[in-house]
């Protein structure tokens, strides 16, 4: 049951839904449910969300931060799946993180307290 005022869903744009599904499945083991030719929802991410197909330029309005205990391992998976590292691993109070660009141009980050 969703809670009022809590993040419940995040939506991204994607140029190619098949490419974006392959990337997130391969790197993070997310699963997908297609809702027609222009939308797919993802599951197993810790937060519900989806990708909407667009031909428009994709601008990033929010930085979504994922957690992974082993940063070096997940960074390698991002690179192997053709993701681009936009900011390499750096430390901050409470942990470390890096940023990456997915195949549609969305920038996300992954952090760890390890």
N, CA, C and O atoms as a GROMACS GRO file, in nm:
protein
  456
    1UNK      N    1   0.084  -0.119   0.000
    1UNK     CA    2   0.000   0.000   0.000
    1UNK      C    3   0.088   0.125   0.000
    1UNK      O    4   0.168   0.142   0.092
    2UNK      N    5   0.076   0.211  -0.099
    2UNK     CA    6   0.156   0.334  -0.102
    2UNK      C    7   0.124   0.425   0.017
    2UNK      O    8   0.010   0.429   0.065
    3UNK      N    9   0.225   0.497   0.063
    3UNK     CA   10   0.209   0.593   0.173
    3UNK      C   11   0.206   0.734   0.116
    3UNK      O   12   0.279   0.765   0.023
    4UNK      N   13   0.120   0.818   0.172
    4UNK     CA   14   0.116   0.959   0.132
    4UNK      C   15   0.251   1.023   0.154
    4UNK      O   16   0.317   0.996   0.254
    5UNK      N   17   0.293   1.106   0.060
    5UNK     CA   18   0.414   1.188   0.070
    5UNK      C   19   0.544   1.110   0.062
    5UNK      O   20   0.650   1.166   0.091
    6UNK      N   21   0.540   0.981   0.024
    6UNK     CA   22   0.662   0.901   0.006
    6UNK      C   23   0.686   0.881  -0.142
    6UNK      O   24   0.591   0.872  -0.219
    7UNK      N   25   0.810   0.873  -0.182
    7UNK     CA   26   0.839   0.842  -0.321
    7UNK      C   27   0.784   0.705  -0.351
    7UNK      O   28   0.812   0.608  -0.279
    8UNK      N   29   0.704   0.695  -0.457
    8UNK     CA   30   0.638   0.571  -0.489
    8UNK      C   31   0.673   0.522  -0.628
    8UNK      O   32   0.661   0.402  -0.656
    9UNK      N   33   0.716   0.611  -0.716
    9UNK     CA   34   0.735   0.575  -0.855
    9UNK      C   35   0.831   0.674  -0.918
    9UNK      O   36   0.830   0.792  -0.883
   10UNK      N   37   0.911   0.627  -1.007
   10UNK     CA   38   0.999   0.716  -1.082
   10UNK      C   39   0.987   0.681  -1.229
   10UNK      O   40   0.984   0.563  -1.266
   11UNK      N   41   0.980   0.783  -1.312
   11UNK     CA   42   0.962   0.759  -1.456
   11UNK      C   43   1.074   0.827  -1.534
   11UNK      O   44   1.112   0.941  -1.507
   12UNK      N   45   1.124   0.754  -1.631
   12UNK     CA   46   1.230   0.803  -1.719
   12UNK      C   47   1.182   0.802  -1.862
   12UNK      O   48   1.085   0.734  -1.896
   13UNK      N   49   1.249   0.876  -1.945
   13UNK     CA   50   1.229   0.871  -2.089
   13UNK      C   51   1.333   0.776  -2.148
   13UNK      O   52   1.440   0.757  -2.090
   14UNK      N   53   1.303   0.718  -2.262
   14UNK     CA   54   1.398   0.629  -2.330
   14UNK      C   55   1.378   0.640  -2.480
   14UNK      O   56   1.265   0.648  -2.528
   15UNK      N   57   1.487   0.640  -2.553
   15UNK     CA   58   1.482   0.642  -2.699
   15UNK      C   59   1.445   0.505  -2.754
   15UNK      O   60   1.374   0.495  -2.854
   16UNK      N   61   1.494   0.399  -2.689
   16UNK     CA   62   1.474   0.263  -2.736
   16UNK      C   63   1.440   0.174  -2.617
   16UNK      O   64   1.526   0.145  -2.534
   17UNK      N   65   1.314   0.132  -2.608
   17UNK     CA   66   1.270   0.055  -2.492
   17UNK      C   67   1.339  -0.081  -2.481
   17UNK      O   68   1.370  -0.124  -2.370
   18UNK      N   69   1.362  -0.148  -2.593
   18UNK     CA   70   1.428  -0.279  -2.586
   18UNK      C   71   1.571  -0.265  -2.534
   18UNK      O   72   1.616  -0.347  -2.454
   19UNK      N   73   1.642  -0.164  -2.580
   19UNK     CA   74   1.780  -0.141  -2.535
   19UNK      C   75   1.784  -0.108  -2.386
   19UNK      O   76   1.870  -0.158  -2.313
   20UNK      N   77   1.692  -0.025  -2.341
   20UNK     CA   78   1.692   0.016  -2.200
   20UNK      C   79   1.655  -0.101  -2.109
   20UNK      O   80   1.710  -0.114  -2.000
   21UNK      N   81   1.560  -0.185  -2.153
   21UNK     CA   82   1.524  -0.303  -2.074
   21UNK      C   83   1.642  -0.399  -2.064
   21UNK      O   84   1.668  -0.453  -1.957
   22UNK      N   85   1.711  -0.421  -2.173
   22UNK     CA   86   1.826  -0.510  -2.173
   22UNK      C   87   1.934  -0.459  -2.076
   22UNK      O   88   1.990  -0.537  -1.999
   23UNK      N   89   1.962  -0.330  -2.082
   23UNK     CA   90   2.062  -0.271  -1.994
   23UNK      C   91   2.028  -0.293  -1.847
   23UNK      O   92   2.111  -0.346  -1.772
   24UNK      N   93   1.908  -0.254  -1.803
   24UNK     CA   94   1.873  -0.262  -1.661
   24UNK      C   95   1.853  -0.406  -1.614
   24UNK      O   96   1.875  -0.437  -1.497
   25UNK      N   97   1.812  -0.493  -1.704
   25UNK     CA   98   1.802  -0.634  -1.667
   25UNK      C   99   1.941  -0.692  -1.648
   25UNK      O  100   1.967  -0.765  -1.552
   26UNK      N  101   2.030  -0.661  -1.740
   26UNK     CA  102   2.165  -0.717  -1.737
   26UNK      C  103   2.246  -0.666  -1.617
   26UNK      O  104   2.316  -0.744  -1.552
   27UNK      N  105   2.236  -0.538  -1.586
   27UNK     CA  106   2.316  -0.480  -1.478
   27UNK      C  107   2.254  -0.504  -1.341
   27UNK      O  108   2.324  -0.540  -1.247
   28UNK      N  109   2.120  -0.483  -1.329
   28UNK     CA  110   2.057  -0.484  -1.198
   28UNK      C  111   1.954  -0.594  -1.178
   28UNK      O  112   1.895  -0.605  -1.070
   29UNK      N  113   1.931  -0.678  -1.280
   29UNK     CA  114   1.835  -0.788  -1.272
   29UNK      C  115   1.691  -0.739  -1.254
   29UNK      O  116   1.610  -0.807  -1.191
   30UNK      N  117   1.659  -0.621  -1.309
   30UNK     CA  118   1.522  -0.572  -1.304
   30UNK      C  119   1.438  -0.650  -1.404
   30UNK      O  120   1.490  -0.697  -1.506
   31UNK      N  121   1.309  -0.663  -1.377
   31UNK     CA  122   1.216  -0.723  -1.472
   31UNK      C  123   1.120  -0.615  -1.520
   31UNK      O  124   1.105  -0.510  -1.458
   32UNK      N  125   1.054  -0.643  -1.632
   32UNK     CA  126   0.971  -0.541  -1.698
   32UNK      C  127   0.836  -0.595  -1.739
   32UNK      O  128   0.820  -0.714  -1.767
   33UNK      N  129   0.737  -0.505  -1.741
   33UNK     CA  130   0.604  -0.532  -1.794
   33UNK      C  131   0.574  -0.424  -1.896
   33UNK      O  132   0.573  -0.306  -1.863
   34UNK      N  133   0.551  -0.464  -2.020
   34UNK     CA  134   0.520  -0.369  -2.126
   34UNK      C  135   0.373  -0.330  -2.122
   34UNK      O  136   0.287  -0.415  -2.102
   35UNK      N  137   0.345  -0.202  -2.141
   35UNK     CA  138   0.210  -0.149  -2.150
   35UNK      C  139   0.199  -0.079  -2.284
   35UNK      O  140   0.199   0.044  -2.291
   36UNK      N  141   0.188  -0.157  -2.390
   36UNK     CA  142   0.183  -0.101  -2.525
   36UNK      C  143   0.322  -0.076  -2.579
   36UNK      O  144   0.421  -0.110  -2.514
   37UNK      N  145   0.331  -0.017  -2.698
   37UNK     CA  146   0.460   0.001  -2.764
   37UNK      C  147   0.545   0.117  -2.711
   37UNK      O  148   0.661   0.130  -2.747
   38UNK      N  149   0.487   0.200  -2.625
   38UNK     CA  150   0.562   0.318  -2.583
   38UNK      C  151   0.584   0.328  -2.432
   38UNK      O  152   0.625   0.433  -2.382
   39UNK      N  153   0.556   0.219  -2.358
   39UNK     CA  154   0.578   0.226  -2.213
   39UNK      C  155   0.611   0.089  -2.156
   39UNK      O  156   0.551  -0.012  -2.194
   40UNK      N  157   0.707   0.087  -2.064
   40UNK     CA  158   0.738  -0.035  -1.990
   40UNK      C  159   0.762   0.002  -1.844
   40UNK      O  160   0.828   0.101  -1.814
   41UNK      N  161   0.707  -0.078  -1.755
   41UNK     CA  162   0.726  -0.057  -1.611
   41UNK      C  163   0.833  -0.153  -1.561
   41UNK      O  164   0.847  -0.264  -1.613
   42UNK      N  165   0.909  -0.110  -1.461
   42UNK     CA  166   1.010  -0.199  -1.406
   42UNK      C  167   0.977  -0.239  -1.263
   42UNK      O  168   0.905  -0.170  -1.191
   43UNK      N  169   1.032  -0.355  -1.224
   43UNK     CA  170   1.012  -0.414  -1.093
   43UNK      C  171   1.146  -0.464  -1.041
   43UNK      O  172   1.243  -0.470  -1.116
   44UNK      N  173   1.150  -0.500  -0.914
   44UNK     CA  174   1.270  -0.553  -0.848
   44UNK      C  175   1.380  -0.449  -0.835
   44UNK      O  176   1.498  -0.483  -0.833
   45UNK      N  177   1.342  -0.322  -0.826
   45UNK     CA  178   1.441  -0.215  -0.815
   45UNK      C  179   1.442  -0.150  -0.678
   45UNK      O  180   1.529  -0.068  -0.650
   46UNK      N  181   1.349  -0.185  -0.592
   46UNK     CA  182   1.335  -0.119  -0.463
   46UNK      C  183   1.235  -0.005  -0.468
   46UNK      O  184   1.192   0.044  -0.363
   47UNK      N  185   1.197   0.038  -0.588
   47UNK     CA  186   1.100   0.145  -0.610
   47UNK      C  187   1.033   0.119  -0.743
   47UNK      O  188   1.100   0.082  -0.840
   48UNK      N  189   0.904   0.136  -0.751
   48UNK     CA  190   0.835   0.115  -0.878
   48UNK      C  191   0.863   0.230  -0.973
   48UNK      O  192   0.881   0.344  -0.931
   49UNK      N  193   0.865   0.198  -1.102
   49UNK     CA  194   0.887   0.302  -1.200
   49UNK      C  195   0.868   0.250  -1.340
   49UNK      O  196   0.828   0.135  -1.361
   50UNK      N  197   0.899   0.337  -1.437
   50UNK     CA  198   0.884   0.296  -1.575
   50UNK      C  199   0.963   0.384  -1.670
   50UNK      O  200   1.021   0.485  -1.631
   51UNK      N  201   0.964   0.342  -1.797
   51UNK     CA  202   1.028   0.415  -1.905
   51UNK      C  203   0.924   0.445  -2.012
   51UNK      O  204   0.850   0.356  -2.055
   52UNK      N  205   0.919   0.570  -2.054
   52UNK     CA  206   0.830   0.611  -2.162
   52UNK      C  207   0.915   0.639  -2.286
   52UNK      O  208   1.014   0.711  -2.278
   53UNK      N  209   0.875   0.582  -2.399
   53UNK     CA  210   0.948   0.604  -2.524
   53UNK      C  211   0.928   0.748  -2.569
   53UNK      O  212   0.817   0.801  -2.564
   54UNK      N  213   1.036   0.809  -2.614
   54UNK     CA  214   1.031   0.945  -2.665
   54UNK      C  215   1.131   0.962  -2.778
   54UNK      O  216   1.234   0.895  -2.782
   55UNK      N  217   1.100   1.053  -2.868
   55UNK     CA  218   1.195   1.094  -2.972
   55UNK      C  219   1.255   1.229  -2.937
   55UNK      O  220   1.344   1.277  -3.007
   56UNK      N  221   1.207   1.290  -2.830
   56UNK     CA  222   1.256   1.420  -2.787
   56UNK      C  223   1.392   1.406  -2.720
   56UNK      O  224   1.431   1.297  -2.679
   57UNK      N  225   1.464   1.517  -2.709
   57UNK     CA  226   1.589   1.520  -2.634
   57UNK      C  227   1.556   1.490  -2.489
   57UNK      O  228   1.461   1.545  -2.433
   58UNK      N  229   1.635   1.404  -2.428
   58UNK     CA  230   1.612   1.367  -2.288
   58UNK      C  231   1.694   1.457  -2.198
   58UNK      O  232   1.817   1.461  -2.208
   59UNK      N  233   1.626   1.530  -2.110
   59UNK     CA  234   1.692   1.612  -2.010
   59UNK      C  235   1.674   1.546  -1.874
   59UNK      O  236   1.570   1.485  -1.848
   60UNK      N  237   1.773   1.556  -1.790
   60UNK     CA  238   1.766   1.488  -1.661
   60UNK      C  239   1.718   1.587  -1.555
   60UNK      O  240   1.787   1.684  -1.524
   61UNK      N  241   1.601   1.561  -1.498
   61UNK     CA  242   1.545   1.650  -1.397
   61UNK      C  243   1.576   1.608  -1.254
   61UNK      O  244   1.563   1.689  -1.162
   62UNK      N  245   1.615   1.483  -1.235
   62UNK     CA  246   1.642   1.434  -1.100
   62UNK      C  247   1.753   1.329  -1.106
   62UNK      O  248   1.768   1.257  -1.204
   63UNK      N  249   1.828   1.322  -1.001
   63UNK     CA  250   1.931   1.219  -0.991
   63UNK      C  251   1.878   1.109  -0.902
   63UNK      O  252   1.857   1.130  -0.782
   64UNK      N  253   1.856   0.995  -0.958
   64UNK     CA  254   1.812   0.879  -0.882
   64UNK      C  255   1.937   0.806  -0.836
   64UNK      O  256   2.028   0.781  -0.915
   65UNK      N  257   1.940   0.772  -0.707
   65UNK     CA  258   2.058   0.707  -0.650
   65UNK      C  259   2.020   0.567  -0.605
   65UNK      O  260   1.930   0.548  -0.522
   66UNK      N  261   2.090   0.470  -0.661
   66UNK     CA  262   2.071   0.330  -0.626
   66UNK      C  263   2.176   0.291  -0.522
   66UNK      O  264   2.277   0.359  -0.507
   67UNK      N  265   2.151   0.183  -0.451
   67UNK     CA  266   2.248   0.132  -0.354
   67UNK      C  267   2.306   0.000  -0.404
   67UNK      O  268   2.234  -0.082  -0.461
   68UNK      N  269   2.435  -0.019  -0.383
   68UNK     CA  270   2.497  -0.150  -0.407
   68UNK      C  271   2.614  -0.163  -0.312
   68UNK      O  272   2.696  -0.072  -0.298
   69UNK      N  273   2.622  -0.278  -0.245
   69UNK     CA  274   2.725  -0.301  -0.145
   69UNK      C  275   2.866  -0.301  -0.205
   69UNK      O  276   2.962  -0.260  -0.139
   70UNK      N  277   2.880  -0.348  -0.329
   70UNK     CA  278   3.011  -0.362  -0.393
   70UNK      C  279   3.021  -0.269  -0.514
   70UNK      O  280   2.985  -0.308  -0.626
   71UNK      N  281   3.068  -0.148  -0.492
   71UNK     CA  282   3.072  -0.047  -0.599
   71UNK      C  283   3.156  -0.089  -0.719
   71UNK      O  284   3.114  -0.071  -0.834
   72UNK      N  285   3.272  -0.145  -0.694
   72UNK     CA  286   3.359  -0.182  -0.806
   72UNK      C  287   3.293  -0.289  -0.894
   72UNK      O  288   3.306  -0.284  -1.017
   73UNK      N  289   3.225  -0.384  -0.833
   73UNK     CA  290   3.159  -0.490  -0.908
   73UNK      C  291   3.046  -0.434  -0.994
   73UNK      O  292   3.036  -0.468  -1.112
   74UNK      N  293   2.962  -0.348  -0.937
   74UNK     CA  294   2.849  -0.294  -1.013
   74UNK      C  295   2.898  -0.194  -1.118
   74UNK      O  296   2.838  -0.182  -1.224
   75UNK      N  297   3.005  -0.122  -1.088
   75UNK     CA  298   3.062  -0.031  -1.188
   75UNK      C  299   3.107  -0.111  -1.310
   75UNK      O  300   3.082  -0.070  -1.424
   76UNK      N  301   3.172  -0.223  -1.287
   76UNK     CA  302   3.214  -0.310  -1.397
   76UNK      C  303   3.095  -0.358  -1.478
   76UNK      O  304   3.101  -0.362  -1.601
   77UNK      N  305   2.986  -0.394  -1.412
   77UNK     CA  306   2.865  -0.438  -1.482
   77UNK      C  307   2.806  -0.326  -1.567
   77UNK      O  308   2.760  -0.351  -1.679
   78UNK      N  309   2.806  -0.204  -1.515
   78UNK     CA  310   2.756  -0.088  -1.592
   78UNK      C  311   2.838  -0.072  -1.720
   78UNK      O  312   2.782  -0.054  -1.828
   79UNK      N  313   2.968  -0.077  -1.708
   79UNK     CA  314   3.056  -0.060  -1.823
   79UNK      C  315   3.036  -0.173  -1.924
   79UNK      O  316   3.028  -0.147  -2.045
   80UNK      N  317   3.027  -0.297  -1.877
   80UNK     CA  318   3.009  -0.411  -1.967
   80UNK      C  319   2.877  -0.404  -2.043
   80UNK      O  320   2.866  -0.459  -2.152
   81UNK      N  321   2.777  -0.337  -1.986
   81UNK     CA  322   2.646  -0.325  -2.051
   81UNK      C  323   2.636  -0.196  -2.133
   81UNK      O  324   2.526  -0.153  -2.169
   82UNK      N  325   2.750  -0.134  -2.163
   82UNK     CA  326   2.759  -0.013  -2.245
   82UNK      C  327   2.708   0.113  -2.176
   82UNK      O  328   2.668   0.208  -2.243
   83UNK      N  329   2.709   0.114  -2.043
   83UNK     CA  330   2.685   0.237  -1.971
   83UNK      C  331   2.814   0.316  -1.967
   83UNK      O  332   2.923   0.260  -1.978
   84UNK      N  333   2.802   0.447  -1.951
   84UNK     CA  334   2.919   0.535  -1.946
   84UNK      C  335   2.934   0.590  -1.805
   84UNK      O  336   2.836   0.635  -1.746
   85UNK      N  337   3.054   0.588  -1.752
   85UNK     CA  338   3.080   0.644  -1.620
   85UNK      C  339   3.098   0.794  -1.638
   85UNK      O  340   3.191   0.838  -1.707
   86UNK      N  341   3.010   0.874  -1.576
   86UNK     CA  342   3.019   1.020  -1.590
   86UNK      C  343   3.097   1.082  -1.474
   86UNK      O  344   3.160   1.187  -1.492
   87UNK      N  345   3.094   1.021  -1.357
   87UNK     CA  346   3.174   1.063  -1.243
   87UNK      C  347   3.224   0.937  -1.175
   87UNK      O  348   3.145   0.854  -1.128
   88UNK      N  349   3.355   0.922  -1.169
   88UNK     CA  350   3.413   0.801  -1.111
   88UNK      C  351   3.388   0.795  -0.960
   88UNK      O  352   3.341   0.892  -0.901
   89UNK      N  353   3.418   0.682  -0.901
   89UNK     CA  354   3.394   0.660  -0.758
   89UNK      C  355   3.464   0.768  -0.675
   89UNK      O  356   3.583   0.795  -0.693
   90UNK      N  357   3.388   0.829  -0.586
   90UNK     CA  358   3.443   0.929  -0.493
   90UNK      C  359   3.381   0.907  -0.356
   90UNK      O  360   3.273   0.849  -0.344
   91UNK      N  361   3.450   0.956  -0.255
   91UNK     CA  362   3.403   0.943  -0.116
   91UNK      C  363   3.326   1.067  -0.075
   91UNK      O  364   3.352   1.178  -0.123
   92UNK      N  365   3.231   1.047   0.013
   92UNK     CA  366   3.157   1.156   0.074
   92UNK      C  367   3.123   1.111   0.216
   92UNK      O  368   3.132   0.991   0.245
   93UNK      N  369   3.084   1.200   0.305
   93UNK     CA  370   3.051   1.158   0.441
   93UNK      C  371   2.941   1.051   0.439
   93UNK      O  372   2.830   1.075   0.392
   94UNK      N  373   2.974   0.934   0.490
   94UNK     CA  374   2.877   0.826   0.494
   94UNK      C  375   2.894   0.720   0.388
   94UNK      O  376   2.827   0.617   0.392
   95UNK      N  377   2.984   0.741   0.291
   95UNK     CA  378   3.002   0.638   0.190
   95UNK      C  379   3.079   0.682   0.068
   95UNK      O  380   3.158   0.777   0.072
   96UNK      N  381   3.055   0.611  -0.040
   96UNK     CA  382   3.118   0.639  -0.169
   96UNK      C  383   3.012   0.622  -0.277
   96UNK      O  384   2.913   0.552  -0.256
   97UNK      N  385   3.033   0.686  -0.392
   97UNK     CA  386   2.941   0.666  -0.503
   97UNK      C  387   3.008   0.700  -0.635
   97UNK      O  388   3.115   0.760  -0.640
   98UNK      N  389   2.940   0.661  -0.744
   98UNK     CA  390   2.978   0.703  -0.879
   98UNK      C  391   2.850   0.732  -0.957
   98UNK      O  392   2.741   0.689  -0.918
   99UNK      N  393   2.866   0.805  -1.067
   99UNK     CA  394   2.753   0.837  -1.154
   99UNK      C  395   2.776   0.768  -1.288
   99UNK      O  396   2.889   0.749  -1.332
  100UNK      N  397   2.665   0.732  -1.354
  100UNK     CA  398   2.676   0.672  -1.486
  100UNK      C  399   2.563   0.723  -1.575
  100UNK      O  400   2.461   0.773  -1.528
  101UNK      N  401   2.585   0.709  -1.705
  101UNK     CA  402   2.486   0.745  -1.807
  101UNK      C  403   2.438   0.616  -1.871
  101UNK      O  404   2.519   0.536  -1.919
  102UNK      N  405   2.306   0.595  -1.873
  102UNK     CA  406   2.250   0.475  -1.936
  102UNK      C  407   2.241   0.495  -2.088
  102UNK      O  408   2.268   0.604  -2.137
  103UNK      N  409   2.203   0.392  -2.163
  103UNK     CA  410   2.201   0.403  -2.310
  103UNK      C  411   2.108   0.510  -2.366
  103UNK      O  412   2.123   0.548  -2.482
  104UNK      N  413   2.011   0.559  -2.288
  104UNK     CA  414   1.922   0.666  -2.337
  104UNK      C  415   1.964   0.804  -2.290
  104UNK      O  416   1.898   0.902  -2.324
  105UNK      N  417   2.072   0.814  -2.213
  105UNK     CA  418   2.122   0.944  -2.169
  105UNK      C  419   2.079   0.986  -2.030
  105UNK      O  420   2.109   1.098  -1.989
  106UNK      N  421   2.010   0.899  -1.956
  106UNK     CA  422   1.974   0.930  -1.818
  106UNK      C  423   2.096   0.915  -1.728
  106UNK      O  424   2.170   0.817  -1.739
  107UNK      N  425   2.118   1.012  -1.639
  107UNK     CA  426   2.227   1.000  -1.543
  107UNK      C  427   2.171   0.954  -1.410
  107UNK      O  428   2.075   1.010  -1.358
  108UNK      N  429   2.233   0.851  -1.354
  108UNK     CA  430   2.198   0.798  -1.223
  108UNK      C  431   2.326   0.782  -1.143
  108UNK      O  432   2.436   0.798  -1.197
  109UNK      N  433   2.312   0.750  -1.016
  109UNK     CA  434   2.428   0.728  -0.930
  109UNK      C  435   2.407   0.598  -0.852
  109UNK      O  436   2.294   0.554  -0.832
  110UNK      N  437   2.515   0.540  -0.808
  110UNK     CA  438   2.511   0.423  -0.722
  110UNK      C  439   2.604   0.452  -0.604
  110UNK      O  440   2.718   0.494  -0.623
  111UNK      N  441   2.553   0.429  -0.482
  111UNK     CA  442   2.632   0.456  -0.363
  111UNK      C  443   2.644   0.330  -0.277
  111UNK      O  444   2.567   0.235  -0.291
  112UNK      N  445   2.742   0.333  -0.189
  112UNK     CA  446   2.762   0.227  -0.092
  112UNK      C  447   2.816   0.286   0.037
  112UNK      O  448   2.891   0.383   0.036
  113UNK      N  449   2.777   0.226   0.147
  113UNK     CA  450   2.833   0.267   0.275
  113UNK      C  451   2.953   0.180   0.312
  113UNK      O  452   3.006   0.191   0.423
  114UNK      N  453   2.996   0.094   0.220
  114UNK     CA  454   3.110   0.005   0.242
  114UNK      C  455   3.237   0.066   0.189
  114UNK      O  456   3.344   0.005   0.199
   0.00000   0.00000   0.00000
